[in-house]
Amino acid sequence: MTSTIQTLPTEVVYLITAGEVIDSFAAVVRELVENSLDAGATRIVISLWPQHWKVRVADNGCGMNWDDLQQAVIAHSTSKIYVSEDLWKITSLGFRGEALHSLATLADLEILSRPMGEYEGWQVFYNDAGEIIEQKVAAIAPGTVVTVNNLFANCPARRQGLPNSNQQMKAVQLIIQQIALCHPQITFQVWQNDKQWFTICPAASVGKLIPQILTQIKPGDLKEEVLEIPDSESKITLVIGLPDRCHRHRPDWVKIAINGRMIKCPELEQTIFSVFHKTLPRDRYPVCFLHLTVSPDQINWNRNPSKTEIYLHEVEYWQEKVTEAINQSIRISEANIKESIHTSRVSDLLKVAESKGSYNFKSTTENNQNQSYLTAVAQVNKMYIVAEHPGGIWLIEQHIAHERVLYERLCDNWKILPVETPIILYQLSPNQVEQLQRINLDIEPFGEQLWAVRNIPEMLKNREDIAEALLELSWGGDLQTAQVALACRSAIRNGTPMTLPEMQQLLNDWQNTRNPRTCPHGRPIYLSLEESSLSRFFRRHWVIGKSHGI
């Protein structure tokens, strides 16, 4: 059998970003695991001995024959590409043919491999030039085991410049988790100093894998969408943490992958943060994993040796598609109303309700003719709307639901109207004046410590507290902040009685917003109680006669 691994022509080598990045344990693990994935492995075992500067990666991939093993460690030898045109149609994780050669120059390298269909394998040792110095026939299951020993032994300065072993192991864990997110169907088993460290089990989808990594997140906290792009082989796989259920203190869990590899893409990251803006509490950040599957000719991987930075064609197009996918995931519709049910806190809520004896609300009996998957049935304490649907009941806080409706209307249709009689404001600071001008209001001096505002936002035109609202808008922030403040001031106040038609109209308007789960400040708008949970609470599985001892 001939080798599929060939040395690249000189003209192709010159086109490649030089210098495979082998600068840590994590980099070694990354390169070897990616080779295993390219070999079709479904189970990868990583063993680490940090005190001995040793790494071993074993897989059940396609393996290498003797001819492959002779070529594998020579500089710029690869089975992934052959000519310069291949650089623009890369479908593998590796392609430069530098990783194994770089490891041979930095450590003692041993490869044990047997291809599928052959009866024996080979154990091969290499020198720092990538040449074989010892080989022997070996008994091994189909697959490959690569052992890197005495890493950086010939580069003591590099060893001294590395973080301590605990920090390096954290970096290894992060690398494996990132790769697992891109390949959820693979089993990863990790050992440290001959003791099992952690395992990532295969999952049907990345959304079902994430709770293994973020253990505080429950499956019901996540929403997964797959958006197929018409007339192409491209698709978007998106997993988000529902903003009313989970978020982060740091922007550390917005992760982006393209064609099986985690990458850095500031443009798409910013798009994700922008879509979630005003749906999360202050200083909170989303949980979001985005995986783009795109045609290889739309990507240039040859930007950085670590392959984490790329050139992506038509970035604006993908920003638009990602925005569309996130908005679709956040919306509540009849199709996903079952997924909108809160499950993690229902049992606690029912225990509280049981201890207090009853709920305190006044029911209304008016019939509702408006077709909606949420039907208003009552108002509780002039603050919450009780709504029913076939799966249970919801409580919606009226003020922040209306705030969400008004905020999106303001964003979509921000209008400034002139007023016949100017609104007079007193004792404004220069910063307040600048702020009102920043949101496009016409303001000018009207006397000592007096200012005249000659136009106002349309939503304030019929209000009696226009001056107070303008003062609130003058206290800083950008236009979006002003819109949030205006929506909050204009929304129905808690404590306001509402008729059943008014409640139903608010529910209809709220259901049609783009981000109905939270208000612009990030507070959850609704609480859902599933019918099955209510059934358990009221013991409807009891047989009435027997339950009374009859």
N, C-alpha and C positions, 0 to 999 in steps of 0.2 A: 504494500500500500504506500503510495507516495504522500509526501507531506503537503498539507494545505497551508502551512505557514511559509511565507516567502519574505525575503529581504526586499524592502521598498526601493524603487529606483531613486537615484540621487535627486532628480528633479522634483519628486514627490516629497522627499525629506526636507528640501528647502522650503516647501510650502507650509510645513507643519510648524506650529508654535513649539519651540524647542524646550527641552528640560522637563521631564516628568517630575512632578512634585512629590518627592519622598522625603518628608521632613519630620515624621512622627510615627508612633504606633498607629494612629488613626489613618494616616495616609497609606500605610502598608495594608491595613485591613481593607480600606476602600478599594485599592487596586486589585487585590486578590479576590475579593468578593465579586467585583464587577466582572472579572474574568470567569468566575464560576457561573454567574448569571448568563454571560454570553455563551457559555458551554451548555446551557439548557438545564442547569441544576434545579432541583425542586427542594433539596435539603442541603443546608450549608452549616458546617460546624466550625466555629472559630475558637481556637485555644490560645491563651495568652499567658506568658510568664514574664511580667515586666521587669522583675529583678534580674532575670537572665537575658533580657533583651531578645526574647524569642517569641515568634508568632507562627501559628500553623492554621491553615485553612483547608478543610476537606470538603469535597462535594461529590454528588452523584451525577455529575454532568457527563458529556459525551466522551471525555478522556482524550489522551493523545497517544499516537503510535510512536514507534522508534524514530521515524523520520521527522515527525513533529518535534520530538524532544531534542533532536540535534539542532533544530533551527530556532526553538522557542526563545532562547535567551540572547541571541545575537541582536545587536542594536538595530532598531527599525525593522524587525521581523514581525509580521502579523498575518493573520488569516482574515482580517476584517476588511482591508482595502488593498488594491493592487496598483491602480493608476491614479493620476491627479484628479480625474473626473469623479472618482469615488468619494472625494472629500465633501462633495455636495449632495451625497445621497447616503449618508451614514445612518444605519439602523441599529448598530451595536453600541454598547457602553464604552468599550475601548476601541482604539483604532490606530494609535501611534506606534505601537510596537516598542515602547520604551520601558514599560513598568518592570518586567522581569529582568531586563538588562540593568536597569538602575538598581534593583535589589541585589543583583549579583555583585555590583561594584561596592555596595554599602554593607554587605553581610555575607554569611555563608548560606548558599542557596541549595536546597535539595527539592527535587520533584519526583513524586511517585505517582504513576498514572497507568491506566489500562483503558483502552477504548472498548466501547460496547461491541460485542461479537467476537472479540479475541480472547484466547484462553490464558494469556499471561500478560503481566505488566512489567514495567521497568522502574528501577530506582536509579536516579541520576544525580550526580553532584557536579557543580559548576565552579569554575574559578572566576576572578573578578572581571575577566574579559568576556564572560558568557560562554566559555569553551568547556566541554565535558572533560572532567578529570577522573571520574570513576563512574561505572555503570554496572548494574547486575539485574538479572531477572528476579522479579518479585511477585509474590502472591498478593493480590489486591482485588477488591470488588471493582466493577466498572466505575470510573470517576477519576478524580485527581486530588492529591494531597501535596500542598506546597508548604515547606518549612523554611522559615527565615530565622537564622540563628546569629548571635553576636551582632545584632543590628548596630550600625555606626561604630563598630569597633575600630575601624581605621579612620574615624572622624571624631576624636575625643571632644573637640570643641563643640560639635553639634550635640553630642550627648549632654554636655554641661549646660548648653543653652536651652534645653527642653524643660518644661514644667515638671513638677514632681509626679510620681507614678499615679497617684490618685486623680490628679487633673487629667493626665493622659488617658486613664481608663474612662473617665467621664466623656472625653472626646470620642473614644472608641464607641461607647454606648450610643452617643448621639448619631454618629455615622451609620451604625447598624440600624437604628430606628428610622433614620431618613431613608435608607435603602429599602427597608421593609415597607414603608408607606408607599413607595413607588412600585413595589412588587408584593402585594399582600398575599399572594398565593404560595409564597415560599416559607419554609420552616427555617428559622435561625436559632441555633443553639450555641450559647457562648459559655466558655469555661475560663476560669482564671485560677492559675496555680493549682491545676488538677481538681478544682471544685466547680460544680456547676454554678454559674453566675446568674444568667437569666435566659429565658426562652421566649421567642415570639412565634406563636402558633399561626398557621395559615388561616386566612379568613376569606369568606365569599366576596368581600369588597373592602375597600379601605375604610369605609365608615364603620364596619364591624371590627376592624383591626385597631382603630384609634383608642378605644377604651383599654386595650392592653398597655398602651404607652402613657396615656393620661388617665390614670386609674380613678381619679376623682370624678370623671365624666361618665355618665350612664348613657347607654345607647339611645334612650329617648331624648337626650339633650342634643342630639345631632340630627342634621337633615342632609341626605345625600341626593344629588341630582346628576344625571348623565345627559348632556345636551349634545345631540348629534348635529353636525353642521351639514345642511343639505348640499347635495351635489359634490361631496368631497369625502375623503376617508377620515377627516378630522373630527374630533369630539372633545368635549370638556367634561371632565369628572370633577365634581365639586362636593366637598363635605364642609358644612359650616356648623358651628355651635349656635343654636338658636339664641338670639340676643337676650331673650327674657329668661334664659335658663343658665347659660354659662358664658363666662368671659374671663379675661386674664388681666393681671396687674401690670404686665409688661407686654410689649409688642413682639413676643417671642414665638407665637404660634400661628403666624401667617406664613405658610410654606407653599412654595411653588415648584412644580416639577414639569418637565417637558420630555416626552418620549422615554420615560423610565428613569430619569435622572433629576435629582433635586438641584435647582439652580437659583441664582440671584437675578432678579429682574425688577429693578426699582420702579419701573413704569407700572407693571402689573400689581406690585405691592401697594403702591399709592392708590391705584384704582380700588383695591379691596378696602383699604382704610377709608377711602372717601365714601364708598357705598354704605359702610357700617357707621359712618359719622352721624351723630344725632339719633342713633338707635341704641347706644350703649350708655351706661352711666359715665360721669366725668372720670377721666384718667383710667378708663378700662378699655381693653383691646379685644378684638375678636379672636375666636378660634376658627381657622379657615385653612383647608388644604385644597389646593388647586392643581390639577394634573391635566395638561394639554397634550393631546395626541395630534400631531400635525405631520404634514408631508415632509420628509427629510430635506427636500430642496428649499424649504422655508426657513431653515436653520443653518447657521454657520457655527459649528462647535469650536472652530479653530481660533478662539479669541484669547484663551487663557490656558496654561498647562494643566490646571486642576479641573478644567472643563465645567466649572460652576458658573462661569460668565459666558454668555453667548450673544450672537447677533440674531435677533428674531425679526423676520420680515413682517411688515404690516402690523406693527405694534398697536396702532390706533384701532384697527379692526378687532384685534383680540381684546383690547380694553373694553370695547363696546359689547362684545359677546360675554365677557366675564361679568360686566355690570348686569346684563340681562339675566344671566344664570343665577346670580346672587339674589336679585330682586324676585325672581321666580321662586327661589327657595324660601325666602322670608314671608312671602304672601300666605295668607290663610284662605283656602278655597274649599268648596264642597268636596273636592277630590281628596284633599289631605287633612280634612278636619279630624279624622281619627288620630293622625300623627300629631295634631296640635294639643291633644289631651295631656295635661300634666300628670305624671305618674309618680314622680319621686317624692312629692310632698302631700299627696292625697291622703295617705294613711295617717300622717300626723294631724292633718286638718280634721279628719273624721274623729280622731281621739279627742281633740279639743271640743268639737261639737257635742260629742257624747257626754263629756264631763259637765258641760254647761246645760244640757238637757234639751235645748231647742234653738232653732234659728229665730232671730227677731226681724221679721219683715212683713210688710203689708202687701197682700196680693191684689191684683186688679182683675176685673172680669170682662173687660172690653174684648171683643173679637178683633183679631188682626187679619186683614185681607191681603196685606202686602206679602208677596212671595219672597222668602229669604231662607237660607239654611240656618239662620239664627232668628228666633222669634222672641220678641220682648214680652215678658209676662208680669213683671213686677219691678218696683223700685224699693231698695232697702236703705233706710235712714237718709233718704234724699241724697244718696251718694253713689250707690251701686245699682246697675241695671241687672236684673236676673233675666237670662235668656235661655231658651231651651232649644235642643236639636235632637235628632234621633239617638245620638250617642250619649246624652246626659244633659247637664246644665252648666252654664257659664255665669260668672260674676264679672261685670265690666265696670271699671270706675269711669263715671260719666265725664268728669272734667278732663282727664288725660286722654280719653278716647276722642273727645271733641278737639282737644289740643292737637292731636295727631292729624285730624282732618283739616283743621285750619292751617296748620304749618305746611302741609303739602300743597294746599291751595295757594298759599302765599308764595311758596317756592315756584309754582308753575305759572303764577299770574300776579307778579308783584307790580302794583300800580301806585303811582303818586298822583293825587288829584289836587288842583288849586282850591283854595277856600276864599270865599268873598270877604270874610272878616278874619284877619290874621289872628293866630293863636299867640298870646303874649306869655312869655316865660320870664322868670325873675332870677337874677343872680346866677347866671351860668358861668362856669369856668371856661377858659379857652379850650380845654380838652373836650368839654361837653359840646361846645359849638362845632369843633372839628368833627366830632363823632356824628352829629346830625347832618353835617355837610357830606360826610363819608357815605351815608345811606341815601344821598341824593335829595335831601330836604333843602328848600330855599329859606335861609335864615339870615337876618340882618339886624343891626342895632336899631333900637326903637326909643332910645333915651338912656338915662343913666341906670345901669344895671338891668335894663330891659331889652328883650330880644323878641322880634316878630318872626313867626314861622308862617310862610304864605302857601305852603302845600303840605299835605299829610298823606300817609298810607290810606288807601281806599277803605280798609276795614275799620278805620276810626271815624269815618265821616258822620255816622249817626250816633256816636257815643257822647255822653255828657262829661266823661273824664278824659277828654283829649289831652289837656295840658299835663295831667299826671302820667298818661301813657307816653307822651313825648319826653318827659323827664326820665322815665324809665329807659327809653331808647337811647338817651344821651350818655348813659353810664359806661359805654365802651363796648368793644367787640366789633366783628365784621358784620356784613349784611345778613349772613345766616344767623348770627347770634341775635340780631335785631328781630329777625323773623320769628325765631323761637320765643323771644320775650313778648312779641306782639300776639302770637298765637296763644300763649299762656294767659295773658291778660284778657283776651277776647273770648276764651272758652267758657262754656257753662260752668258756673261755680258749684262745687259740692255744697249741698244744703238747699239747692234749687229744686223744687218739686217739678216733675215732668209728667205729662200725660203719656198714655201708651203709644199713640201715634208719634209723638215727639221722640220717645225712646226708640221706636222702631226706625224712624228716619235716621237717627244718629247711628244706630247699628248698621243700617244699610250703607251710610256714608263711610263709616269706619272700616267695614269689611272690604271696601273697594280701594282703600289706601295702599300704597306700595309697601309700607313697613308697619303693618298693624300690630306687631307684637309688643313694641315699646313706644313710649312717648319720645319726643325729641330730646328729653333729658336722660333717656335710658331706663326709665321706670317701666316695669311690666304693666300692661293695660288690663289684662284679664286673668282670671283663674278658672280652670276647667275642672269639673267633677265628672268622672266617667260613670256611666250607668251601672257598670259591673261593680264599681266601688260602692255606689249608693245601695245596690242590691245586697252586698255583703253587710253593710252597716245596718240595714233594716231587717236582716235575717230572712229575706224572702225565700230562701231555700228551705225554711222550716215547713213542716206539715202542720197546718193550724190546729187540727184536733189533737194530734199527738203532742204538740208543743204545750198544750194546756192540760195534758194528762188525761184527756178524754179517751 
